[in-house]
């Protein structure tokens, strides 16, 4: 009888420890994934700004007035990193009207906002959730003006 009780207590303790480690692993993995998503979003944004500076689509960009509330995005694509597809959408918003009156009106300000989503498996479709903690998403924004480019 004592042996059965001790085996029951021991198995309960082992299950509890395994459950705690599983929870901690998922939390740690989510943190790593969020960091990776932020790095991917930042690198995409930096690459896009660099392409504008080196003679890219500057005319199209400076006339863009897409708003963050619009359904249409300025650009969107997929990046692959470690068997994960990062789906990103770039929004451009004209914020020149927000400048104080003393700033010359010739300066044009644009807010770049990138939203990056990713899912559990490569080739995943938007809306699919990562097992254990749902769909992951990060958002990065930057304000640039015409003089920067």
MDTraj code that builds the backbone (N, CA, C; nanometers):
import mdtraj as md
import numpy as np

residues = "UNK UNK UNK UNK UNK UNK UNK UNK UNK UNK UNK UNK UNK UNK UNK UNK UNK UNK UNK UNK UNK UNK UNK UNK UNK UNK UNK UNK UNK UNK UNK UNK UNK UNK UNK UNK UNK UNK UNK UNK UNK UNK UNK UNK UNK UNK UNK UNK UNK UNK UNK UNK UNK UNK UNK UNK UNK UNK UNK UNK UNK UNK UNK UNK UNK UNK UNK UNK UNK UNK UNK UNK UNK UNK UNK UNK UNK UNK UNK UNK UNK UNK UNK UNK UNK UNK UNK UNK UNK UNK UNK UNK UNK UNK UNK UNK UNK UNK UNK UNK UNK UNK UNK UNK UNK UNK UNK UNK UNK UNK UNK UNK UNK UNK UNK UNK UNK UNK UNK UNK UNK UNK UNK UNK UNK UNK UNK UNK UNK UNK UNK UNK UNK UNK UNK UNK UNK UNK UNK UNK UNK UNK UNK UNK UNK UNK UNK UNK UNK".split()
xyz = np.array([
    [0.0827, -0.1195, 0.0000],
    [0.0000, 0.0000, 0.0000],
    [0.0874, 0.1264, 0.0000],
    [0.1921, 0.1249, 0.0835],
    [0.2828, 0.2403, 0.0888],
    [0.3527, 0.2607, -0.0459],
    [0.3858, 0.1532, -0.1112],
    [0.4518, 0.1614, -0.2413],
    [0.3603, 0.2249, -0.3458],
    [0.2339, 0.1899, -0.3469],
    [0.1381, 0.2472, -0.4416],
    [0.1213, 0.3970, -0.4158],
    [0.1117, 0.4368, -0.2914],
    [0.0970, 0.5796, -0.2569],
    [0.2224, 0.6568, -0.2967],
    [0.3397, 0.6009, -0.2671],
    [0.4634, 0.6718, -0.3018],
    [0.4808, 0.6826, -0.4536],
    [0.4451, 0.5790, -0.5288],
    [0.4517, 0.5857, -0.6754],
    [0.3531, 0.6897, -0.7272],
    [0.2350, 0.6997, -0.6704],
    [0.1359, 0.8011, -0.7090],
    [0.1863, 0.9417, -0.6827],
    [0.2477, 0.9640, -0.5671],
    [0.3020, 1.0971, -0.5348],
    [0.4181, 1.1301, -0.6280],
    [0.5039, 1.0339, -0.6523],
    [0.6181, 1.0557, -0.7410],
    [0.5732, 1.0856, -0.8841],
    [0.4757, 1.0103, -0.9342],
    [0.4280, 1.0354, -1.0710],
    [0.3584, 1.1709, -1.0809],
    [0.2852, 1.2122, -0.9789],
    [0.2223, 1.3447, -0.9780],
    [0.3279, 1.4540, -0.9805],
    [0.4331, 1.4373, -0.9028],
    [0.5409, 1.5370, -0.8999],
    [0.6116, 1.5444, -1.0354],
    [0.6357, 1.4299, -1.0974],
    [0.7023, 1.4288, -1.2287],
    [0.6155, 1.4970, -1.3333],
    [0.4859, 1.4692, -1.3339],
    [0.3954, 1.5344, -1.4290],
    [0.3908, 1.6851, -1.4071],
    [0.3935, 1.7269, -1.2818],
    [0.3934, 1.8696, -1.2504],
    [0.5200, 1.9371, -1.3035],
    [0.6351, 1.8747, -1.2816],
    [0.7621, 1.9307, -1.3289],
    [0.7654, 1.9353, -1.4818],
    [0.7187, 1.8299, -1.5485],
    [0.7146, 1.8282, -1.6948],
    [0.6220, 1.9385, -1.7465],
    [0.5083, 1.9577, -1.6814],
    [0.4158, 2.0636, -1.7218],
    [0.4765, 2.2022, -1.7066],
    [0.5489, 2.2248, -1.5991],
    [0.6136, 2.3551, -1.5772],
    [0.7199, 2.3794, -1.6834],
    [0.8021, 2.2780, -1.7121],
    [0.9054, 2.2955, -1.8139],
    [0.8467, 2.3169, -1.9526],
    [0.7378, 2.2503, -1.9830],
    [0.6718, 2.2713, -2.1120],
    [0.6209, 2.4143, -2.1247],
    [0.5592, 2.4649, -2.0195],
    [0.5101, 2.6030, -2.0187],
    [0.6253, 2.7011, -2.0352],
    [0.7352, 2.6801, -1.9624],
    [0.8503, 2.7700, -1.9715],
    [0.9141, 2.7649, -2.1098],
    [0.9180, 2.6469, -2.1703],
    [0.9743, 2.6357, -2.3048],
    [0.8912, 2.7130, -2.4063],
    [0.7586, 2.7021, -2.3977],
    [0.6711, 2.7745, -2.4909],
    [0.6860, 2.9256, -2.4734],
    [0.6955, 2.9704, -2.3476],
    [0.7123, 3.1138, -2.3228],
    [0.8462, 3.1623, -2.3760],
    [0.9491, 3.0841, -2.3572],
    [1.0814, 3.1200, -2.4080],
    [1.0820, 3.1223, -2.5602],
    [1.0185, 3.0250, -2.6229],
    [1.0135, 3.0189, -2.7688],
    [0.9365, 3.1371, -2.8266],
    [0.8304, 3.1782, -2.7597],
    [0.7538, 3.2938, -2.8063],
    [0.8401, 3.4191, -2.8009],
    [0.9180, 3.4340, -2.6962],
    [1.0069, 3.5492, -2.6848],
    [1.1117, 3.5493, -2.7960],
    [1.1680, 3.4338, -2.8250],
    [1.2658, 3.4231, -2.9339],
    [1.2004, 3.4561, -3.0678],
    [1.0796, 3.4053, -3.0901],
    [1.0092, 3.4328, -3.2147],
    [0.9761, 3.5811, -3.2303],
    [0.9352, 3.6457, -3.1224],
    [0.9033, 3.7890, -3.1297],
    [1.0288, 3.8703, -3.1609],
    [1.1416, 3.8317, -3.1039],
    [1.2675, 3.9002, -3.1329],
    [1.3053, 3.8812, -3.2797],
    [1.2916, 3.7587, -3.3294],
    [1.3230, 3.7325, -3.4696],
    [1.2315, 3.8132, -3.5618],
    [1.1030, 3.8214, -3.5291],
    [1.0095, 3.8987, -3.6101],
    [1.0432, 4.0468, -3.6117],
    [1.0839, 4.1001, -3.4968],
    [1.1219, 4.2408, -3.4894],
    [1.2471, 4.2676, -3.5719],
    [1.3431, 4.1777, -3.5655],
    [1.4660, 4.1942, -3.6441],
    [1.4352, 4.1879, -3.7937],
    [1.3498, 4.0954, -3.8347],
    [1.3126, 4.0854, -3.9760],
    [1.2412, 4.2129, -4.0209],
    [1.1468, 4.2624, -3.9413],
    [1.0737, 4.3847, -3.9773],
    [1.1678, 4.5043, -3.9872],
    [1.2597, 4.5182, -3.8911],
    [1.3562, 4.6284, -3.8952],
    [1.4463, 4.6192, -4.0176],
    [1.4915, 4.4987, -4.0505],
    [1.5805, 4.4854, -4.1659],
    [1.5072, 4.5153, -4.2969],
    [1.3832, 4.4744, -4.3073],
    [1.3049, 4.5052, -4.4278],
    [1.2867, 4.6560, -4.4407],
    [1.2554, 4.7212, -4.3303],
    [1.2360, 4.8664, -4.3319],
    [1.3657, 4.9379, -4.3695],
    [1.4777, 4.8946, -4.3129],
    [1.6060, 4.9565, -4.3456],
    [1.6433, 4.9334, -4.4920],
    [1.6185, 4.8137, -4.5430],
    [1.6463, 4.7863, -4.6834],
    [1.5609, 4.8731, -4.7745],
    [1.4372, 4.8932, -4.7360],
    [1.3475, 4.9745, -4.8182],
    [1.3941, 5.1200, -4.8202],
    [1.4316, 5.1746, -4.7047],
    [1.4808, 5.3123, -4.6984],
    [1.6106, 5.3251, -4.7778],
    [1.6980, 5.2266, -4.7667],
    [1.8233, 5.2290, -4.8418],
    [1.7968, 5.2273, -4.9923],
    [1.6994, 5.1471, -5.0354],
    [1.6692, 5.1423, -5.1788],
    [1.6151, 5.2760, -5.2281],
    [1.5416, 5.3481, -5.1437],
    [1.4941, 5.4804, -5.1826],
    [1.6100, 5.5789, -5.1933],
    [1.7056, 5.5688, -5.1016],
    [1.8211, 5.6595, -5.1021],
    [1.9120, 5.6358, -5.2215],
    [1.9184, 5.5156, -5.2702],
    [2.0111, 5.4838, -5.3796],
    [1.9436, 5.4885, -5.5159],
    [1.8411, 5.5700, -5.5289],
    [1.7798, 5.5904, -5.6596],
    [1.6698, 5.4940, -5.6921],
    [1.5992, 5.4519, -5.5927],
    [1.4890, 5.3596, -5.6157],
    [1.3645, 5.4308, -5.6630],
    [1.2535, 5.4010, -5.6012],
    [1.1218, 5.4508, -5.6422],
    [1.0855, 5.5798, -5.5693],
    [1.1754, 5.6764, -5.5679],
    [1.1554, 5.7970, -5.4870],
    [1.0341, 5.8775, -5.5311],
    [1.0134, 5.8957, -5.6613],
    [0.8986, 5.9743, -5.7083],
    [0.7674, 5.9094, -5.6658],
    [0.7571, 5.7802, -5.6851],
    [0.6364, 5.7087, -5.6465],
    [0.6167, 5.7162, -5.4955],
    [0.7261, 5.7044, -5.4227],
    [0.7175, 5.7056, -5.2773],
    [0.6717, 5.8417, -5.2245],
    [0.7290, 5.9503, -5.2752],
    [0.6963, 6.0829, -5.2223],
    [0.5563, 6.1275, -5.2616],
    [0.4952, 6.0652, -5.3606],
    [0.3578, 6.0994, -5.3954],
    [0.2584, 6.0029, -5.3323],
    [0.3080, 5.9045, -5.2603],
    [0.2191, 5.8067, -5.1960],
    [0.1461, 5.8714, -5.0803],
    [0.0184, 5.8484, -5.0734],
    [-0.0612, 5.9031, -4.9631],
    [-0.1428, 5.7930, -4.8977],
    [-0.0998, 5.6697, -4.9140],
    [-0.1724, 5.5604, -4.8502],
    [-0.1698, 5.5815, -4.6997],
    [-0.2803, 5.5560, -4.6391],
    [-0.2950, 5.5772, -4.4965],
    [-0.2957, 5.4426, -4.4258],
    [-0.2584, 5.4425, -4.2995],
    [-0.2561, 5.3174, -4.2231],
    [-0.3950, 5.2559, -4.2145],
    [-0.4982, 5.3375, -4.2264],
    [-0.6349, 5.2849, -4.2180],
    [-0.6818, 5.2260, -4.3508],
    [-0.6099, 5.2593, -4.4590],
    [-0.6486, 5.2070, -4.5905],
    [-0.6298, 5.0565, -4.5956],
    [-0.7113, 4.9928, -4.6774],
    [-0.6962, 4.8487, -4.6992],
    [-0.5790, 4.8211, -4.7925],
    [-0.5473, 4.9195, -4.8780],
    [-0.4382, 4.9015, -4.9724],
    [-0.3050, 4.9321, -4.9057],
    [-0.2073, 4.8516, -4.9337],
    [-0.0747, 4.8724, -4.8785],
    [0.0173, 4.9272, -4.9868],
    [0.1225, 4.9936, -4.9460],
    [0.2202, 5.0452, -5.0421],
    [0.3005, 4.9300, -5.1015],
    [0.3379, 4.8345, -5.0183],
    [0.4120, 4.7171, -5.0655],
    [0.3888, 4.6017, -4.9691],
    [0.3952, 4.4802, -5.0211],
    [0.3869, 4.3622, -4.9351],
    [0.4594, 4.2467, -5.0030],
    [0.5130, 4.1578, -4.9211],
    [0.5888, 4.0459, -4.9742],
    [0.6104, 3.9442, -4.8627],
    [0.6930, 3.8451, -4.8903],
    [0.7248, 3.7401, -4.7934],
    [0.8760, 3.7294, -4.7823],
    [0.9260, 3.7150, -4.6606],
    [1.0670, 3.6855, -4.6352],
    [1.0762, 3.5508, -4.5668],
    [1.1794, 3.4751, -4.5988],
    [1.1993, 3.3422, -4.5416],
    [1.3206, 3.3454, -4.4499],
    [1.3060, 3.2906, -4.3298],
    [1.4163, 3.2815, -4.2350],
    [1.3950, 3.1583, -4.1480],
    [1.4901, 3.0659, -4.1506],
    [1.4840, 2.9448, -4.0669],
    [1.3513, 2.8698, -4.0780],
    [1.3109, 2.8388, -4.1988],
    [1.1886, 2.7629, -4.2254],
    [1.0618, 2.8356, -4.1809],
    [1.0703, 2.9651, -4.1625],
    [0.9543, 3.0448, -4.1252],
    [0.9316, 3.1499, -4.2317],
    [0.8069, 3.1645, -4.2738],
    [0.7702, 3.2678, -4.3701],
    [0.7207, 3.3898, -4.2932],
    [0.7847, 3.5030, -4.3161],
    [0.7441, 3.6286, -4.2553],
    [0.6703, 3.7092, -4.3615],
    [0.5415, 3.7284, -4.3422],
    [0.4586, 3.8062, -4.4345],
    [0.4595, 3.9504, -4.3859],
    [0.5020, 4.0425, -4.4714],
    [0.5041, 4.1820, -4.4269],
    [0.4226, 4.2695, -4.5201],
    [0.3713, 4.3772, -4.4623],
    [0.2962, 4.4778, -4.5360],
    [0.3499, 4.6141, -4.4958],
    [0.3827, 4.6961, -4.5959],
    [0.4364, 4.8296, -4.5717],
    [0.3296, 4.9328, -4.6033],
    [0.3051, 5.0210, -4.5083],
    [0.2101, 5.1306, -4.5266],
    [0.2876, 5.2617, -4.5259],
    [0.2476, 5.3542, -4.6110],
    [0.3078, 5.4870, -4.6157],
    [0.1985, 5.5882, -4.5891],
    [0.2247, 5.6776, -4.4954],
    [0.1260, 5.7796, -4.4599],
    [0.1905, 5.9170, -4.4704],
    [0.1257, 6.0085, -4.5402],
    [0.1730, 6.1461, -4.5511],
    [0.1362, 6.2191, -4.4230],
    [0.2367, 6.2632, -4.3483],
    [0.2098, 6.3342, -4.2222],
    [0.2615, 6.4781, -4.2278],
    [0.2801, 6.5311, -4.3494],
    [0.3284, 6.6682, -4.3653],
    [0.2332, 6.7676, -4.2998],
    [0.1040, 6.7410, -4.3040],
    [0.0052, 6.8321, -4.2457],
    [0.0185, 6.8428, -4.0942],
    [0.0859, 6.7501, -4.0325],
    [0.1030, 6.7531, -3.8874],
    [0.2170, 6.8436, -3.8420],
    [0.2944, 6.8969, -3.9390],
    [0.4061, 6.9842, -3.9044],
    [0.3572, 7.1177, -3.8489],
    [0.4326, 7.1778, -3.7575],
    [0.3954, 7.3111, -3.7086],
    [0.4073, 7.4147, -3.8203],
    [0.3347, 7.5248, -3.8104],
    [0.3329, 7.6257, -3.9187],
    [0.4694, 7.6865, -3.9490],
    [0.5611, 7.6916, -3.8528],
    [0.6920, 7.7542, -3.8770],
    [0.7861, 7.6685, -3.9622],
    [0.7532, 7.5428, -3.9835],
    [0.8357, 7.4551, -4.0671],
    [0.7981, 7.4800, -4.2130],
    [0.8968, 7.4968, -4.3011],
    [0.8658, 7.5211, -4.4426],
    [0.7795, 7.4092, -4.5008],
    [0.6822, 7.4485, -4.5801],
    [0.5894, 7.3510, -4.6367],
    [0.6547, 7.2655, -4.7450],
    [0.7762, 7.3026, -4.7862],
    [0.8429, 7.2237, -4.8896],
    [0.8937, 7.0895, -4.8356],
    [0.9058, 7.0784, -4.7035],
    [0.9495, 6.9520, -4.6438],
    [0.8330, 6.8535, -4.6420],
    [0.8550, 6.7350, -4.6939],
    [0.7509, 6.6336, -4.6959],
    [0.7883, 6.5228, -4.5978],
    [0.6977, 6.4938, -4.5061],
    [0.7181, 6.3876, -4.4095],
    [0.6322, 6.2679, -4.4435],
    [0.6906, 6.1498, -4.4304],
    [0.6184, 6.0251, -4.4517],
    [0.6432, 5.9339, -4.3319],
    [0.5371, 5.8679, -4.2907],
    [0.5502, 5.7677, -4.1853],
    [0.5459, 5.6311, -4.2517],
    [0.6521, 5.5542, -4.2329],
    [0.6566, 5.4180, -4.2825],
    [0.6175, 5.3261, -4.1673],
    [0.5229, 5.2404, -4.1925],
    [0.4789, 5.1448, -4.0901],
    [0.4785, 5.0080, -4.1546],
    [0.5488, 4.9147, -4.0922],
    [0.5547, 4.7793, -4.1447],
    [0.4944, 4.6843, -4.0418],
    [0.4053, 4.5992, -4.0898],
    [0.3423, 4.4981, -4.0058],
    [0.3914, 4.3630, -4.0555],
    [0.4486, 4.2854, -3.9658],
    [0.5074, 4.1566, -4.0015],
    [0.4368, 4.0461, -3.9233],
    [0.3828, 3.9461, -3.9949],
    [0.3130, 3.8318, -3.9351],
    [0.3842, 3.7036, -3.9738],
    [0.3739, 3.6026, -3.8896],
    [0.4282, 3.4728, -3.9249],
    [0.3530, 3.3632, -3.8515],
    [0.3652, 3.2418, -3.9083],
    [0.2872, 3.1279, -3.8622],
    [0.3762, 3.0081, -3.8442],
    [0.3160, 2.8973, -3.8056],
    [0.3908, 2.7796, -3.7643],
    [0.4724, 2.7134, -3.8742],
    [0.4198, 2.6980, -3.9908],
    [0.4917, 2.6214, -4.0917],
    [0.5196, 2.7051, -4.2156],
    [0.6246, 2.6680, -4.2867],
    [0.6593, 2.7395, -4.4096],
    [0.5446, 2.7270, -4.5087],
    [0.5173, 2.8342, -4.5775],
    [0.4079, 2.8339, -4.6733],
    [0.2730, 2.8515, -4.6082],
    [0.2714, 2.8870, -4.4795],
    [0.1453, 2.9069, -4.4095],
    [0.0685, 3.0242, -4.4651],
    [-0.0596, 3.0183, -4.4537],
    [-0.1434, 3.1252, -4.5052],
    [-0.1816, 3.2197, -4.3928],
    [-0.2034, 3.3486, -4.4230],
    [-0.2478, 3.4408, -4.3190],
    [-0.3736, 3.3880, -4.2509],
    [-0.3753, 3.3995, -4.1201],
    [-0.4884, 3.3508, -4.0429],
    [-0.4591, 3.2214, -3.9708],
    [-0.3561, 3.1503, -4.0132],
    [-0.3181, 3.0259, -3.9465],
    [-0.2405, 3.0609, -3.8200],
    [-0.2695, 2.9953, -3.7108],
    [-0.2072, 3.0280, -3.5831],
    [-0.0921, 2.9339, -3.5532],
    [0.0061, 2.9836, -3.4826],
    [0.1178, 2.9013, -3.4360],
    [0.0708, 2.8231, -3.3142],
    [0.0954, 2.6951, -3.3147],
    [0.0445, 2.6077, -3.2088],
    [0.0954, 2.6524, -3.0720],
    [0.0043, 2.6674, -2.9792],
    [0.0424, 2.6986, -2.8426],
    [0.0299, 2.8442, -2.8036],
    [0.0512, 2.9359, -2.8949],
    [0.0411, 3.0768, -2.8555],
    [-0.0099, 3.1676, -2.9656],
    [-0.0766, 3.1161, -3.0631],
    [-0.1476, 3.1978, -3.1597],
    [-0.0611, 3.2619, -3.2649],
    [-0.1245, 3.3429, -3.3467],
    [-0.0592, 3.4131, -3.4564],
    [0.0312, 3.5218, -3.3990],
    [0.1534, 3.5308, -3.4495],
    [0.2479, 3.6299, -3.4010],
    [0.2586, 3.7446, -3.5001],
    [0.2738, 3.8639, -3.4463],
    [0.2797, 3.9825, -3.5296],
    [0.3599, 4.0908, -3.4584],
    [0.4395, 4.1654, -3.5344],
    [0.5082, 4.2828, -3.4815],
    [0.4847, 4.3990, -3.5765],
    [0.4989, 4.5178, -3.5234],
    [0.4812, 4.6395, -3.6020],
    [0.5959, 4.7343, -3.5714],
    [0.6576, 4.7872, -3.6783],
    [0.7686, 4.8804, -3.6653],
    [0.7359, 5.0021, -3.7509],
    [0.7664, 5.1210, -3.7002],
    [0.7388, 5.2418, -3.7807],
    [0.8593, 5.3358, -3.7742],
    [0.8666, 5.4195, -3.8758],
    [0.9754, 5.5144, -3.8871],
    [0.9223, 5.6366, -3.9590],
    [0.9664, 5.7543, -3.9190],
    [0.9288, 5.8783, -3.9876],
    [1.0511, 5.9287, -4.0629],
    [1.0320, 5.9563, -4.1916],
    [1.1410, 6.0094, -4.2727],
    [1.0913, 6.1346, -4.3462],
    [1.1831, 6.2191, -4.3840],
    [1.1458, 6.3363, -4.4637],
    [1.2292, 6.3389, -4.5890],
    [1.1864, 6.4195, -4.6820],
    [1.2466, 6.4217, -4.8139],
    [1.3963, 6.4489, -4.8080],
    [1.4408, 6.5296, -4.7127],
    [1.5828, 6.5605, -4.6977],
    [1.6658, 6.4397, -4.6604],
    [1.6059, 6.3415, -4.5953],
    [1.6769, 6.2172, -4.5604],
    [1.7129, 6.1376, -4.6835],
    [1.6327, 6.1515, -4.7857],
    [1.6514, 6.0681, -4.9035],
    [1.7311, 6.1434, -5.0066],
])
top = md.Topology()
chain = top.add_chain()
for i, resn in enumerate(residues, 1):
    res = top.add_residue(resn, chain, resSeq=i)
    for name in ("N", "CA", "C"):
        top.add_atom(name, md.element.get_by_symbol(name[0]), res)
traj = md.Trajectory(xyz[None], top)
